[in-house]
Amino acid sequence: MFTFSTPSPTAQSAPKVSICLPTCNRPELIAECIDSCLAQTYGDLEIVIGDDSKDGRTQQLIAQRYPNEPRIRYVMNQPPLGQARNVASLFERARGDKILLIHDDDLLTTDGIEKLVSLWALHPRLEVAFANQYEADHNGIVDLDASMRLNIAFHRTRDAEGLQPLPGRTGLIQMFPNNGWMANADLVKRIGYTDQYGTCCDFVFGTELCLAAREVFYLHEYVSVYRKTATSISHSTRGTTSSAPVSAYAFVKTLRLPPQLEPSRKLALRRLAPIVVSVHAKNQQVAPGLKILFTHLFAYNYGLSMRLCYHLLMLSRAAVNLRQHAAVTSVAAAASGVAAAASGVAAAASAVVAEPGAAVTELVTDIVTDRSELI
């Protein structure tokens, strides 16, 4: 496993860490996750597991594999609680001074907890800490280049390391990771974990946690491994109006923020709005898609983007399909989309003639982005 040497806190100041581990129907992966938790160089910890599985395979595996491991506190939820309520129950059951969340398909580096805990010795007012994530395939094989791109995409760079000037910003712009973070248990329990926003509950919790924290520290070191699998909850709703980006957009739009965080809201919407437009287009929801598109033209560089043309074409095609099935309720909106698309295509054609290589590269990048819901 991946290691890195950091100074250990003194025995007197060492806090107890509760690793909260929600699981559901993935016994083939959770054992690797638990093993990575038990292999930590930091000693004072517990592993609190909430099992939402539909069968007893995970329960049987844990009983057979870890029969005499006092650090594991396992509960099978009957009936299943669902993603958000399962995590909330883990937070309530946690006995530690610090809480760390890790999902059942992900891993911790062997010194991940030690790295994060050590930050409190340097910053006594600290309430939340997070670091980089490796990216791995389903088999747990780490891709270093993909890992670097992942962290850069979420603003986790060397220049950003340290106490964050605006703690709330780290949550809003998705700099805060979905797991592998550490926070004071009392703050985590005060914020809670709700299912109001569906599959983007990780994002909502992270944002609210960072908004409430006095100090948030970003460490430019790897502490966890994010495994890409095809069985996550976010994958099951991808491309639908229940998907995480749609819920995250609604959350960010309605969030009450102080004036100094309005630029962070705009940065968050710059990422989310085009993805939501794409989702509406794929689901033939022309009017909502057009409304969001024209409300957030800044997300398309005010029209100077191949992605704008691509989305207008998608919405126009959706409008035509709806007309053909006699399901259009707003002909005016559809016609407006077609006209705008035609204008966009002309602009795109001009861009291709002027700089064909750059235009094609941008369009390919935008299409790939539309297919990857970054939540």
C-alpha positions, 0 to 999 in steps of 0.5 A: 500500500502507498506510504508517506512518513509524517510526524505522529501526534503525542500520545497525550494529544492523540484523538480517537478516529472513527472510520465510518464505512457504509456498504451495500451489496459489495462483499467482494470489495469491502474486504479490501477497504476494511484491510486498508483501514486495519493497516493504518499506521495510526493506532487509535481507531474504530471501524464503524460499518453500516450494511444495507445489503439485501443478503447476508454475504457481507455479514458472513464475510466480516464474521469469518474474516475478522472474528476477533477484531475489536476495532470493527463495529458492524451492524446490518440494517434491517430494513435497509436505510438507504445511502444518506440515512445509512451514513447518518446512522454511522455518524451517530454511532461513532465514538471517536473525536474525529470522523473519517468517511470511506466508501466500501469500494474505496481504500485508504493509504496506510498512513492516510489517517496519520497524515490528516490527524497530524494537521491538528497538532499544527492547527489547534482550531482546525475542524476539517481536513482533506487531501488528494485521492488516487484514481484506480480501476475496478481491480484497485490498480492505480493510474497515476496520470489519471490521479493527477488529472482528477485532483487538478479537475477539483482544484487540488493543486500544490498552490492551493495547499494549506488553510483555506482563506474561505473554508466554504469555497472548498465545498462549493467548488467540489474541491472537498472530496466525497470520502477520505476526509477527516473532521471533528466529530461534534461538527459532523454530527451537528451538520448531519447527513440528509437525503433531501437532495438524493444522490448528491448527498455527499456534495451537499454534506461536504459543502455544508460542513465546510461552510460551518467550519472555522478552519479547513486544511487541504493537504497536497498528499495522497490519503485515499484511493477512489475506485471507479466502478459501474455499480455505484448509486450515481451510476444508476441515475446517470443521465436522468433527471434524478442524477447528482448534477441536477440535484447539486445544481438545485442545491447551489442555486438556492443556497444562502451565501455571504457576498464573499462566496458569490464568486464561488457559487458562480464557479460551481454553476459554471461546472454544473449548469452545462451538465444539467442542460445536457441531461435535460436535452437527453430527456427531451425536456427542451424548455427547462434546458433552454432556460438554464442554458440562457440563464447561465451563458457565462458557463459557455463563455457568453456564446464563445464555446463549441459546447453551446452549439452542441447543446443547442443542437441537442435541444433542437433535436429533442424538440423535433422528436417531441413534435414528431410524437405530438408531445410538444407543449411549447412550440415557441420555445422549441422554435427559439431553440432551433433558431439559436442552434442554427446561429450557433452552427454558423458560428461553429462553422466559422470557428472550424474554418479559422482554427479547425484543430482547436475547434474539434479538440474543444468539441470532443472535450465538451462531449466527453464532459457531458458524459462524465457527471463530476459529482 
